[in-house]
Amino acid sequence: MSFSESIQICFTKYADFKGTASRSEFWWFRLFTVVAYELFRLFVPGLAFVLYLAVFLPSLAVSVRRNHDVGRSGWWILVPFYDIYLWCLPTKVGDNPYAAAGATTTVWGGTPQGEQFCVACGKLLQGGLNFCPACGTAVVKR
């Protein structure tokens, strides 16, 4: 998932606490919020708090969806440091009660040569496979 796709999805699912969020979706949005806040704080200090309020709910929602992606309850965001550990884990494949039934993970073209990478674990995919050999996640090539 690209940087712009992540931001678009997170603002589209502004207050959606159901479903899952991939690692890339979560971390790209986290990077966006930190960089945007720091830029506002440095150059437009009066609006930094307004930006903080604008991204608070989507940040909370994507954090909960990221916990769902690893098979944990969203309430784990209340436990300091353990939530950061959960955010770094790969997608839970199999009996994840929070994932949609029969869900697949879309891969993204990571290089100009068209190489495909698994969103769940980031490993390079081999041509012709409909799953990631490293983590077992089913993939749909676009």
Residue frames as a rotation matrix with the C-alpha (Angstrom) as fourth column:
MET 1
0.587 0.809 0.000 0.00
0.809 -0.587 0.000 0.00
0.000 0.000 -1.000 0.00
SER 2
-0.237 -0.691 0.683 1.35
0.658 -0.631 -0.411 3.40
0.715 0.352 0.604 -0.91
PHE 3
-0.881 -0.190 -0.433 1.62
0.453 -0.603 -0.657 6.47
-0.136 -0.775 0.617 1.28
SER 4
-0.802 0.595 -0.057 -1.26
-0.587 -0.765 0.266 8.29
0.115 0.246 0.962 -0.43
GLU 5
-0.206 0.735 -0.646 -3.50
-0.102 0.641 0.761 5.19
0.973 0.223 -0.057 -0.44
SER 6
-0.485 -0.058 -0.873 -2.96
0.780 0.424 -0.461 4.79
0.396 -0.904 -0.160 3.29
ILE 7
-0.954 0.113 -0.279 -3.92
0.047 -0.859 -0.509 8.38
-0.297 -0.499 0.814 4.06
GLN 8
-0.586 0.773 -0.243 -6.96
-0.656 -0.277 0.702 8.16
0.475 0.571 0.670 1.81
ILE 9
-0.183 0.506 -0.843 -8.17
0.263 0.851 0.455 4.91
0.947 -0.138 -0.289 3.41
CYS 10
-0.648 -0.124 -0.751 -7.62
0.753 0.044 -0.657 6.17
0.115 -0.991 0.065 6.95
PHE 11
-0.899 0.371 -0.233 -9.61
-0.292 -0.904 -0.313 9.35
-0.327 -0.213 0.921 6.33
THR 12
-0.423 0.777 -0.466 -12.29
-0.523 0.211 0.826 7.39
0.740 0.593 0.317 4.47
LYS 13
0.156 0.402 -0.902 -12.61
0.529 0.738 0.420 5.06
0.834 -0.543 -0.098 7.47
TYR 14
-0.187 -0.292 0.938 -12.49
-0.345 -0.875 -0.341 8.09
0.920 -0.387 0.063 9.78
ALA 15
-0.293 0.166 0.942 -14.31
-0.955 0.003 -0.297 6.46
-0.052 -0.986 0.158 12.68
ASP 16
0.609 0.455 -0.650 -14.47
-0.556 0.829 0.059 2.84
0.566 0.326 0.758 11.52
PHE 17
-0.101 -0.633 0.767 -13.29
-0.978 0.204 0.039 0.63
-0.181 -0.747 -0.640 14.37
LYS 18
0.592 0.337 0.732 -14.30
-0.214 0.941 -0.260 -2.63
-0.777 -0.003 0.629 12.64
GLY 19
0.966 -0.250 -0.062 -12.21
0.022 0.318 -0.948 -4.63
0.256 0.915 0.313 10.24
THR 20
0.480 -0.871 -0.101 -8.47
0.713 0.321 0.623 -4.67
-0.511 -0.371 0.776 9.86
ALA 21
0.896 -0.354 -0.267 -5.61
-0.437 -0.806 -0.400 -2.38
-0.074 0.475 -0.877 8.79
SER 22
0.711 -0.690 -0.133 -2.39
0.531 0.651 -0.543 -3.69
0.461 0.315 0.829 7.28
ARG 23
0.249 -0.732 -0.635 0.97
0.824 -0.185 0.536 -2.83
-0.509 -0.656 0.557 8.74
SER 24
-0.672 -0.545 0.501 1.77
0.736 -0.568 0.370 -0.53
0.083 0.617 0.783 5.84
GLU 25
0.129 0.796 0.591 -1.57
0.473 -0.573 0.669 1.26
0.871 0.194 -0.451 6.14
PHE 26
0.809 0.199 -0.554 -1.00
0.586 -0.199 0.785 1.85
0.046 -0.960 -0.278 9.84
TRP 27
0.070 -0.895 -0.441 2.64
0.785 -0.224 0.578 2.96
-0.615 -0.387 0.687 9.67
TRP 28
-0.560 -0.209 0.802 2.22
0.731 -0.580 0.359 5.20
0.390 0.787 0.478 6.62
PHE 29
0.427 0.783 0.452 -0.66
0.375 -0.608 0.700 6.99
0.823 -0.129 -0.554 8.36
ARG 30
0.717 -0.250 -0.651 1.33
0.644 -0.120 0.755 7.21
-0.267 -0.961 0.075 11.59
LEU 31
-0.404 -0.907 0.119 4.23
0.867 -0.338 0.366 8.80
-0.292 0.251 0.923 9.64
PHE 32
-0.267 0.398 0.878 1.84
0.576 -0.665 0.476 11.25
0.773 0.633 -0.051 8.00
THR 33
0.751 0.658 -0.055 0.35
0.426 -0.420 0.801 12.34
0.504 -0.625 -0.596 11.33
VAL 34
0.430 -0.667 -0.608 3.72
0.739 -0.127 0.662 12.82
-0.519 -0.734 0.439 13.03
VAL 35
-0.593 -0.693 0.410 5.28
0.800 -0.446 0.402 14.75
-0.095 0.566 0.819 10.12
ALA 36
-0.060 0.652 0.755 2.17
0.529 -0.621 0.578 16.88
0.847 0.434 -0.308 9.54
TYR 37
0.823 0.386 -0.417 1.88
0.542 -0.312 0.780 17.72
0.171 -0.868 -0.466 13.23
GLU 38
0.085 -0.880 -0.467 5.56
0.786 -0.229 0.575 18.69
-0.613 -0.416 0.672 13.51
LEU 39
-0.629 -0.278 0.726 5.36
0.724 -0.549 0.417 20.86
0.282 0.788 0.547 10.38
PHE 40
0.342 0.824 0.452 2.25
0.438 -0.565 0.699 22.59
0.831 -0.041 -0.554 11.70
ARG 41
0.733 -0.084 -0.676 3.86
0.662 -0.141 0.736 23.00
-0.157 -0.986 -0.048 15.10
LEU 42
-0.282 -0.947 -0.155 6.94
0.818 -0.321 0.478 24.65
-0.502 0.008 0.865 13.56
PHE 43
-0.875 -0.169 0.454 5.32
0.451 -0.626 0.636 26.82
0.177 0.761 0.624 10.91
VAL 44
-0.280 0.853 0.441 1.70
-0.324 -0.517 0.793 27.39
0.904 0.079 0.421 12.02
PRO 45
-0.954 -0.244 -0.171 1.68
0.050 0.434 -0.899 26.80
0.294 -0.867 -0.402 15.78
GLY 46
-0.602 0.778 0.182 -1.87
-0.715 -0.423 -0.556 28.05
-0.355 -0.465 0.811 16.21
LEU 47
0.296 0.751 -0.590 -3.26
-0.931 0.366 -0.001 25.34
0.216 0.549 0.807 13.93
ALA 48
-0.663 -0.620 -0.420 -1.22
-0.506 0.784 -0.360 22.44
0.552 -0.026 -0.833 15.30
PHE 49
-0.808 0.417 0.417 -3.86
-0.252 0.394 -0.884 21.66
-0.533 -0.819 -0.213 17.92
VAL 50
0.209 0.892 -0.400 -6.59
-0.819 -0.064 -0.570 21.79
-0.534 0.447 0.718 15.26
LEU 51
-0.024 -0.308 -0.951 -4.63
-0.796 0.581 -0.168 19.24
0.605 0.753 -0.260 13.18
TYR 52
-0.933 -0.337 0.128 -4.19
-0.334 0.678 -0.655 17.09
0.134 -0.654 -0.745 16.29
LEU 53
-0.362 0.885 0.291 -7.96
-0.439 0.114 -0.891 17.09
-0.822 -0.451 0.348 16.83
ALA 54
0.314 0.497 -0.809 -8.59
-0.936 0.022 -0.350 16.35
-0.156 0.867 0.473 13.13
VAL 55
-0.065 -0.425 -0.903 -6.37
-0.608 0.734 -0.302 13.25
0.791 0.529 -0.306 13.10
PHE 56
-0.583 -0.173 0.794 -7.08
-0.800 0.291 -0.524 11.98
-0.140 -0.941 -0.308 16.61
LEU 57
0.297 0.818 0.493 -10.13
-0.645 0.552 -0.529 9.86
-0.704 -0.160 0.691 15.75
PRO 58
0.807 -0.024 -0.590 -8.71
-0.495 0.518 -0.698 8.36
0.323 0.855 0.406 12.52
SER 59
-0.275 -0.961 -0.033 -5.46
-0.713 0.227 -0.663 7.57
0.645 -0.159 -0.748 14.37
LEU 60
-0.415 0.234 0.879 -7.39
-0.767 0.431 -0.476 5.82
-0.490 -0.872 0.000 17.10
ALA 61
0.652 0.758 0.019 -9.47
-0.597 0.529 -0.604 3.91
-0.467 0.383 0.797 14.54
VAL 62
0.532 -0.508 -0.678 -6.47
-0.545 0.408 -0.733 2.73
0.648 0.759 -0.060 12.49
SER 63
-0.540 -0.722 0.433 -4.74
-0.793 0.265 -0.548 1.63
0.281 -0.639 -0.716 15.71
VAL 64
-0.040 0.627 0.778 -7.74
-0.665 0.564 -0.489 -0.48
-0.746 -0.537 0.394 16.70
ARG 65
0.860 0.377 -0.344 -8.00
-0.498 0.477 -0.724 -1.95
-0.109 0.794 0.598 13.17
ARG 66
0.041 -0.926 -0.375 -4.26
-0.732 0.227 -0.642 -2.75
0.680 0.301 -0.668 13.25
ASN 67
-0.592 -0.179 0.786 -4.75
-0.745 0.495 -0.448 -4.67
-0.309 -0.851 -0.426 16.50
HIS 68
0.481 0.824 0.300 -7.64
-0.546 0.549 -0.633 -6.51
-0.686 0.141 0.714 14.84
ASP 69
0.604 -0.288 -0.743 -5.30
-0.710 0.227 -0.666 -7.40
0.361 0.930 -0.067 11.96
VAL 70
-0.523 -0.834 -0.177 -3.04
-0.604 0.510 -0.613 -9.33
0.601 -0.213 -0.770 14.35
GLY 71
-0.157 0.576 -0.802 -6.02
0.259 0.808 0.529 -11.04
0.953 -0.124 -0.276 15.97
ARG 72
-0.737 -0.138 -0.662 -6.23
0.674 -0.078 -0.734 -8.93
0.049 -0.987 0.150 19.14
SER 73
0.383 0.898 -0.217 -8.94
0.920 -0.391 0.007 -6.76
-0.078 -0.202 -0.976 20.63
GLY 74
0.213 -0.226 0.951 -8.76
0.412 -0.861 -0.297 -3.03
0.886 0.455 -0.090 20.01
TRP 75
0.965 0.207 0.158 -8.69
-0.059 -0.416 0.907 -2.47
0.254 -0.885 -0.390 23.75
TRP 76
0.493 -0.850 -0.186 -5.00
0.856 0.434 0.282 -3.47
-0.159 -0.298 0.941 23.74
ILE 77
0.095 -0.470 0.878 -4.16
0.492 -0.745 -0.452 0.09
0.866 0.475 0.160 22.62
LEU 78
0.783 0.265 0.563 -4.66
-0.312 -0.615 0.724 1.06
0.538 -0.742 -0.399 26.26
VAL 79
0.833 -0.552 -0.034 -1.65
0.368 0.507 0.779 -1.01
-0.413 -0.662 0.626 27.38
PRO 80
0.690 -0.603 -0.400 1.52
-0.677 -0.733 -0.062 1.06
-0.256 0.314 -0.914 26.91
PHE 81
-0.297 -0.946 -0.131 4.34
-0.872 0.212 0.440 -0.52
-0.389 0.245 -0.888 24.88
TYR 82
-0.481 0.174 0.859 2.44
0.183 0.979 -0.096 -3.78
-0.858 0.111 -0.502 24.31
ASP 83
0.658 0.751 -0.057 0.34
0.148 -0.203 -0.968 -2.02
-0.739 0.628 -0.244 21.70
ILE 84
0.347 -0.621 -0.702 3.52
-0.882 -0.472 -0.018 -0.98
-0.320 0.626 -0.712 19.85
TYR 85
-0.670 -0.545 0.504 4.63
-0.403 0.837 0.369 -4.62
-0.623 0.044 -0.781 19.88
LEU 86
-0.003 0.767 0.641 1.27
0.428 0.581 -0.693 -5.65
-0.904 0.272 -0.330 18.40
TRP 87
0.728 0.306 -0.613 1.51
-0.315 -0.645 -0.696 -3.00
-0.609 0.700 -0.373 15.69
CYS 88
-0.115 -0.882 -0.458 4.79
-0.944 -0.046 0.327 -4.54
-0.309 0.469 -0.827 14.50
LEU 89
-0.397 -0.001 0.918 3.44
-0.072 0.997 -0.030 -8.09
-0.915 -0.078 -0.396 14.18
PRO 90
-0.970 0.081 -0.228 2.49
-0.223 0.062 0.973 -9.50
0.093 0.995 -0.042 10.77
THR 91
-0.148 0.983 -0.106 -1.11
-0.941 -0.107 0.322 -10.09
0.305 0.147 0.941 9.77
LYS 92
-0.561 0.056 0.826 -2.69
-0.434 0.830 -0.351 -13.07
-0.705 -0.555 -0.441 11.50
VAL 93
-0.442 0.362 -0.821 -3.72
-0.787 0.284 0.548 -15.55
0.431 0.888 0.159 8.85
GLY 94
-0.792 0.197 -0.578 -6.27
0.272 0.961 -0.045 -18.21
0.547 -0.193 -0.815 9.62
ASP 95
0.037 0.880 -0.473 -8.66
0.890 0.187 0.416 -18.01
0.455 -0.436 -0.776 12.53
ASN 96
-0.958 -0.276 -0.070 -8.70
0.282 -0.885 -0.371 -14.24
0.040 -0.376 0.926 12.98
PRO 97
-0.228 0.960 -0.160 -12.15
0.916 0.156 -0.370 -13.33
-0.331 -0.231 -0.915 14.35
TYR 98
0.060 0.216 -0.975 -11.77
0.115 -0.971 -0.208 -9.71
-0.992 -0.099 -0.083 13.24
ALA 99
-0.841 -0.411 -0.352 -10.91
-0.303 -0.181 0.936 -10.38
-0.448 0.894 0.028 9.58
ALA 100
0.125 0.896 -0.427 -13.62
-0.937 -0.034 -0.346 -10.67
-0.325 0.444 0.835 6.99
ALA 101
0.322 0.063 0.945 -14.44
-0.030 0.998 -0.056 -14.23
-0.946 -0.010 0.323 5.98
GLY 102
0.517 -0.176 0.838 -12.41
0.791 0.473 -0.388 -15.26
-0.329 0.863 0.383 2.96
ALA 103
0.896 -0.195 -0.399 -10.43
-0.243 -0.967 -0.074 -12.02
-0.372 0.163 -0.914 2.94
THR 104
0.504 -0.794 0.340 -7.31
0.857 0.410 -0.313 -11.79
0.109 0.448 0.887 0.85
THR 105
0.305 -0.509 -0.805 -4.42
0.255 -0.770 0.584 -9.41
-0.918 -0.383 -0.105 0.99
THR 106
0.971 -0.009 0.240 -3.63
0.229 -0.271 -0.935 -7.28
0.073 0.963 -0.261 -2.03
VAL 107
0.127 -0.984 -0.124 0.00
0.844 0.042 0.534 -6.92
-0.520 -0.173 0.836 -2.95
TRP 108
0.850 0.087 -0.520 1.61
-0.119 -0.930 -0.349 -3.78
-0.514 0.358 -0.779 -4.29
GLY 109
0.684 -0.654 0.323 4.25
0.589 0.233 -0.774 -3.33
0.431 0.720 0.544 -7.00
GLY 110
0.748 -0.380 -0.544 7.24
0.400 -0.395 0.827 -2.26
-0.529 -0.836 -0.143 -5.00
THR 111
-0.320 -0.921 -0.223 9.68
0.220 -0.301 0.928 -1.57
-0.922 0.247 0.299 -7.81
PRO 112
0.007 0.286 -0.958 9.55
-0.809 -0.562 -0.173 -0.11
-0.588 0.776 0.227 -11.31
GLN 113
-0.827 -0.351 -0.439 10.34
-0.546 0.686 0.481 -3.60
0.132 0.638 -0.759 -12.62
GLY 114
0.050 0.972 -0.231 6.94
-0.758 0.188 0.625 -4.72
0.651 0.143 0.746 -11.33
GLU 115
-0.741 -0.309 -0.597 8.15
0.128 0.807 -0.576 -6.97
0.660 -0.503 -0.559 -8.54
GLN 116
0.304 0.931 0.200 5.36
-0.264 -0.119 0.957 -7.84
0.915 -0.344 0.209 -6.13
PHE 117
-0.828 -0.556 0.072 5.65
-0.175 0.134 -0.975 -7.81
0.533 -0.820 -0.208 -2.34
CYS 118
-0.125 0.764 -0.632 3.37
0.757 0.485 0.437 -9.26
0.641 -0.424 -0.640 0.31
VAL 119
0.095 0.246 0.965 1.67
-0.312 -0.913 0.263 -6.54
0.945 -0.326 -0.010 2.36
ALA 120
0.929 0.364 -0.067 1.51
-0.072 0.355 0.932 -8.80
0.363 -0.861 0.356 5.42
CYS 121
0.718 -0.687 -0.117 5.21
0.494 0.384 0.780 -9.66
-0.490 -0.617 0.615 5.70
GLY 122
0.638 -0.438 -0.634 6.96
-0.532 -0.845 0.048 -7.57
-0.557 0.306 -0.772 3.02
LYS 123
-0.218 -0.752 0.623 8.67
0.042 0.630 0.775 -10.53
-0.975 0.195 -0.106 1.33
LEU 124
-0.508 -0.060 -0.859 9.19
-0.822 -0.262 0.505 -10.68
-0.256 0.963 0.084 -2.42
LEU 125
0.370 0.736 0.567 6.57
-0.400 0.677 -0.618 -12.90
-0.839 0.002 0.545 -4.08
GLN 126
-0.756 -0.559 0.341 7.44
0.005 0.516 0.856 -15.51
-0.655 0.649 -0.387 -6.64
GLY 127
-0.583 0.514 -0.630 5.60
-0.812 -0.390 0.434 -15.33
-0.023 0.764 0.644 -9.95
GLY 128
-0.400 0.525 -0.751 2.48
-0.374 0.655 0.657 -17.44
0.837 0.543 -0.066 -10.43
LEU 129
-0.770 0.124 -0.625 1.77
0.565 0.586 -0.580 -18.10
0.295 -0.801 -0.522 -6.75
ASN 130
0.036 0.850 0.525 -1.54
0.072 -0.527 0.847 -17.10
0.997 0.008 -0.080 -5.21
PHE 131
0.955 0.160 -0.250 -0.10
0.258 -0.032 0.966 -17.05
0.147 -0.987 -0.072 -1.69
CYS 132
0.445 -0.837 0.317 2.99
-0.800 -0.531 -0.279 -15.71
0.402 -0.129 -0.906 0.05
PRO 133
0.396 -0.328 -0.858 5.45
0.174 0.944 -0.281 -18.57
0.902 -0.038 0.430 0.67
ALA 134
-0.660 -0.725 0.200 6.91
-0.032 -0.238 -0.971 -16.74
0.751 -0.647 0.134 3.70
CYS 135
-0.855 0.348 0.385 3.73
-0.483 -0.264 -0.835 -16.14
-0.189 -0.900 0.394 5.72
GLY 136
-0.806 0.532 0.260 1.02
0.554 0.832 0.014 -18.06
-0.209 0.155 -0.966 3.85
THR 137
-0.278 0.729 -0.625 -1.21
-0.090 -0.668 -0.739 -15.04
-0.956 -0.149 0.252 3.22
ALA 138
0.076 0.402 0.913 -3.46
0.915 0.336 -0.224 -15.36
-0.397 0.852 -0.342 0.19
VAL 139
-0.510 -0.349 -0.786 -2.72
0.066 -0.927 0.369 -12.59
-0.858 0.137 0.496 -2.30
VAL 140
0.600 0.610 0.518 -4.47
0.670 -0.030 -0.741 -10.97
-0.436 0.792 -0.427 -5.23
LYS 141
-0.546 -0.837 -0.033 -2.10
0.646 -0.446 0.620 -9.37
-0.533 0.317 0.784 -7.72
ARG 142
0.601 0.735 -0.314 -3.25
0.358 -0.599 -0.716 -6.11
-0.715 0.318 -0.623 -9.23
